Amino acid sequence: MATQNVLMPQMGESIQEGTLTRWHKKLGEKVQREEILFEISTDKVDTEIPSPVTGVLVQILAKEGETVSVNSVVAVIDDAAAPSAVAEAPKEEKVTKQPQQAIQVTSKDVEISNDGLQKVYASPLARKMAEEHALDLSKVQGSGEGNKIVKNDVLAALESKTVSPLVASAAAAATAPAAKASSDHLKSTGGGSEGIVDGVRVNRVPMSGMRKKIAEHMVMSKRTSPHVTSVIEIDLQKIVDVRAKFKDKFEAINGFKLTFMPFFMHAAIEAIKAVPIVNASVDGDTILYKKDINLGCAVALDWGLIVPVIKNASERSFVGLGRELNNLADKARGKKLAPEDVRGGTFSITNYGGFGTVIGQPIINQPQVAIFGIGAMQKKPVVINDAIAIRTMCYCVLSFDHRVIDGSDSGKFLSTVKNVIENWNLPVI
């Protein structure tokens, strides 16, 4: 019997534990290498963890909801077990058709019956996406191994709008709550224990594992670094015009949309080069100046906030920055981030302006010493050459650790960003 230990992965330098939120396989079931085995939650990310080998799951050492230390053994897989060595789960799960009800899908890659006759073979993520959008998977052509339906097949079907809902409003009504159940905001309005606190009716809902870790990390950051935030106003009209001119051609050539984030990312990289102290960390009474610029870009999810990292950002082209950001954001939303995707950040960017916030005071992502924030874009009257003009403006901020960064440093950083944005001269295609 040849066994392989499955470990709790480390999803970032400061992460020492994770919560196992869901098993995708049961004891005794077969699992393929790279097939999703379980899901975890940390303050950095919620993600799906694939099996390291092909075999049979012979031991489960961590229960759903249990928090365990990184590199702890959570399961054991026998990669030489014969099918008869342990009890296997049924290879096929049938679903009884009931009028005007949504399909009951499982968490495994199994063949699922839509109507008792027609079968669908889909990955867990593809089925989850289909549930959220009430798509009939029997009408989707699979492109995976063995014609399995995968994420890209569902995305293509959604984009083409050629796939009809499963069973009209009944299916949508049944699947919509499940799709939103992970939202902390929705959790806070129901599902907890009701009571009265100080004469006020309340609904008490436990924090998710991810939210607890975020809370701990934010409190630790405020205790560690004396935070100061500087603000500058930037005229975005130049990049607004550039984007409007080239966005269609850019998408046609590169296969993803031209957003404003690569403009700010490039400007931040130039500012880091001008003020290297913002790309450092503190180690006791010494300063570690980082030679690499690894940009952490905050991505908001229904269930929390994660910060995937674009490695060696200063060596990437404008298109390369946009492509990597797009890829990481897709992986984050699909719970596909790998441990290396959230490690090694040296400087962070957060775009809270997408939600309409004009000015923010972001908290530093330890052990970094600064974070750049982008506010909402607004058209407003400004004075240019003693004349009033309507321009697209925004406020950008730098929150920094005053132990090692002074106001003059933050001013130089923000002025460099402003100069790059307002005098944009880099080709975008």
N, C-alpha and C positions, 0 to 999 in steps of 0.2 A: 504493500500500500504506500503510494507516494503522495504526500500531502503538501499543501501550500497554505501558509498562513496569510490571512487577509488583514491588513493593518488599517487603523484609522489614519488617514493622510493628514499632513500638516498643510493648511491652506494659507500660510503666511508666516513671516518671521515671528510675529508676536503671538501667534495662536498656539496655545498649549493644549487645547481640548476641543472637542466637537460633540454635537448631539446627533445621535443616529435617529433620524426621524421616520424612516420607512424602509422595510425590507421588500425588495422586488422578487425575491425567491424564498421558498420555504425549505425547511430541513428535508433533505433527501432528494431535492430536485436537481436536475442537470442544469448547468449553466455554461454558456459559450464564452470564450475569451473576448473581452471588450463588451460583453453584454452587461446591461445595467444590473448591478447586484443590490445596492442600497443607496439611500439618500442621506446626506448629512447637512447640518446647519451650524454655522459659526458666525461671529460678528463680521466676518469678511464676506461670506458667500453662502448661499444654499446651492448645493450641487449634487449631481448624480455620480456615483462612483462605479466604474466598470469592474468586472471580474478580471484579475490578472492572468487567469488560466482557464482552460476548458476542463470541466470535471463535474463532480457531484458535491453539493453542499452537505457536508457531514457533521459540522458543528456550527452553532450560532452562539456566540459568547457575549453579545450585547443586545439588549432588548430595545424595541422601538421606544423612543423618548429618553433613553439613557445617555448621559453625558460621560464620555471616556477620554482619557488622555491620548494625545497624538502618538502614533507608532504602537499603540496597544493592539493586541490581536482581537478582532471582533468576530472572526469566522475562520473556519478551516475548510478547504476544498480538497477532495481527493481527486487528483488529476489522472489517476490510473484506474479509477473504480469502474467496474463493468455495470451496465444498466441494472443488473440484478443484485448488485452489492447492497443497495439500500432501496427503500421504497421510493418510487418516483411518483410525481404528481401526474395526473392524466395529461396526455398530450393534446387533448382537445377539450375545450369547454364549450358546451352548447348553451345557448340562451333561448329560453322559451319566448316565443313571440306573444306579446300581449297588446291588444288594440290601443293605439294612442299612448304608448309609453316609450320612453327613451331606452336605447340599448344599454344593458348593463355590461360594461367592459371590465376586464381584469387588469392587473398590473403586470402581466407577463406577456412575452411575445408568443401568443397562441392564436390559433384559428378561431375566430368568433363568428357565430352564426347571426346573420342579419334577420333572416326570416325562417330559420330552421333548415334552409337548404343552401343558400348562397353563403360562402365563407369568406372572411377577410383576414389577411395576415399582415399585421402592422406592428411597428415598434411602439413601446410605451409612450414615448414623446408624441408620436404621430397620433395615437389614439387620444391622448390628453388634449391635443390641439383640436382634434375633430370633435371631441366632447364640448369644448369651449365654444366652438363655432357651429355646433349642431350639423356637422357635415356627414353625409352618407358615404362611408368609406368604401362601400361596394362599387361606387362609381369612380374611384380614384385608381389610377394605374400606378402600381408599385415599381420603383426603380432599384430597390435594394436586392440583396442576395436572395434568390428564390422568389423574386417578384414581391418581396416584402415592401409594404408602404412605409416610407420614412418621412422625416420632417419636411424635406424639400418637396416631396410629392404633395403634401397637404398645402404648403405655401403656394405652390403652382396652381393648385385647384382653387384656392381662395382668390388668387390674383385673377385667374381666368373667369371666375364666377360661373363655372360650368357644372358645379356639383350642387345638387339641391339639398335642402335641410333634411334631416332624418325623418321626422314626422311632424312637420309644421310647428305650431306653437307649443304643443305638449312637450316635444323633445327639447325645444329651446328653454322652456320653463324649468324642465327637470335638470338640465345641464348648467344653466347660467349660475345658480347659487354655488355649485361645486367649483366653478372656474374662479369665483371671487372669494372663496372661503379663506384663502391664504392672506388676504389683505388685513393688516393690523387695524386699519380704520373700521372695517366692517366687523372685525372681531370685537371691537370695543363697544359695539352697539347691541350685541346679543351673544348668547352662547355661554355666558358666565353665570355667576350666582348673584341673585338680586338681594338687596338689603338697604339699610338706611344708615347713613353716616352724617353726623351733625345735623340731623333733621332733613337731609336731602336723600331722595331715592337714588340708588346707584346700581350699576351692574358691574360686578367685580370679575375681570377677565385676566388670567395669568399672562404675563409677557411671553412671547415666543422665545425660543432659545436664541435666535438671531438678534432679537430686540434687546434681550438681557446683555448679550455680549457687546452690542453697540453702546448701550448705556454705560457699561463698565469702562469701555475704551475711551469714551468721551470724557467721563469724569476723571480718569487717569490723565488724559491729555491736559485738562485744565489745571490739575494739581501739579503737573510736571513743568509746563511752560507758562511764563507770564505772557499772556496773549495781548497783542496790539493789532489794530486793524487800520490800514490806510486806504483811502478812497480816491479814485480819479475818474473824471468823465471823459469818454472817448467818442469821437465822431466816427460812426461806422459807415457813412455814406459811400465811401470808396469801395469797401468790400461788398456792400449791398449791391452796388451797380455791377461789380465784377461777377458776383454770384448770379445775378439775374441774366447777365449776358451769356454765361457759359454753362449754366446748370443742366440744360437739356443735353448739350453735347457731352458734358462730363459724364452724365449717367449712361448715355449711349455707349461711350467708350469703355467706361470702367465697371458698369454693372451695379453701381450703388449711387445713392443720392449725394449731391454736394451740399453739405450743411455748413454752418458757420464755425463749428468747432475746430476744424483743421486750421482756419485762419488764426484763431486764438491760440491754438497749440503751437503753431509756428512762431507767433509773436512771443509766447512765454519762453520758448526755447532760446530765442535771441536775447531775451531779458535775463535768463539764467546765465548765459555766456557773459553778459555784461556785469552781472552781480552773482558770482559763484557761491557766495555764502548762503544763498537761499536754497542751494542744492546740497546741503550738508546735514550732519546730525551731531549730537553732543554725546560724548563718551567720557563720563566723569568730568575732569577739568581739561579735556582736549576736544578739539573740533575735527570731525572727519569730513573733509571736502571730497565729494563723490566725483570721480572722473567721468562716470557714465550718467546720462540724463535719462532716467526711466520715469515716464509720466504716468501717474495714476489718475484715471478719469472716472469720476463718480457716475454710477449708473443707478437711477431710481427704479425700483421694482415694486410690485404690489405688496410684497412681503418684507421689504426693507431696502437697504442701500448697500451696494458693493462697489469696490474700487479696483477694477482690473487694471493691469499695468502694461503700457506700451514700452517695451525694452529698447534701449539705444535709440531713443526718439530723435536725437540730434543728427543721426546718420540716415534718417528716412526722408524721402521726398515729400512734397505736399500731398500727392496722391497716396503715397505709402502711409502717411499718418492717418488719412481719412479711411483707407481700406482696413488698417489694423483696428482702428476704433470701431468701425462697423462690425468687423468680425467678432471682437471681444464683447460688444454689446449684445449681439445675437447669441453668443455662447452664454452670456450671463442670464438672459431672459429664458433660455432653454435649459438652464441648469447644467451646462456642459463645460463650465470653466474647470481647467485643470489646476493643480496646486501652483505650478509655475506661472500661471496667468495672474495671480494676485500677490506674487512675491517680488521683492527687490525694488519697490517704488522709492524714488528719491525726492519727488515733488508731486503735488496733487493739484488737480483742477476740478472745480465743481461749478456746474451751470444751473444754478437755482433760478435764473431768469426765465427758463422755459416754463415755469409755473406762474410767471407774472411778478415775482419778487423783484423790486427795484434795487435794493441794497441789502446785503447780508453780512454777517460776521462769522464765517465758517470756522470750525474748530480744527486745529492742526492734526493731521494724521500721523501720530507718533510711530517711529522715532524721527520723522521729518521735522523741519523747523519752519516751514511756511506752506501756505495753501492759497491758490489764486481763485477768486470767485468772480463769476460773470453774471451781471444783472440783466433785467428785462430790456429788450430793445424797444425804444419809444421814439416816435416822430415828435419833434418839438421845435419851436422857434429858437434860433440861435443867432448871435451877431457875428457876421463874417465880413471883414473889411468895412466896418461901420454900416452894414446893411443887414436887415433881418432876412433870414432864410429858413426854410423848413428842412431839417436834417434828421437822420436816424441816429439817435444817441443811446448810450448806455453807461451805467456806472460799473466800474470794475474795482475789486478790492484785493488787497493782500493782507491776510492774517499771518502774523509772524511771531517767532519766539524771541522776546526782547533780551534773553540772556546772551544771544550771539548776533542778532540783527538789530540795527539802529534805524531810526526814522529816515535818515539819509539814504540808507540802502534800499528801503522799501520805496522811497520816492524815485530813486534811479531805476528800480525795476519797473514800476508802473509807467514812468515816462518813456521807457524803452518800448514797452508794449504799445502805448499810445502812438508813438512815432511809427512803429512798424504797421499798425492797423491803418492809421490815417494817411500814410504814404505808401500804400501797398504797391509793390512792383514785381512780385513773384508770379510766374506763370502758373495757372491752375490746371492746365491740360497739356 
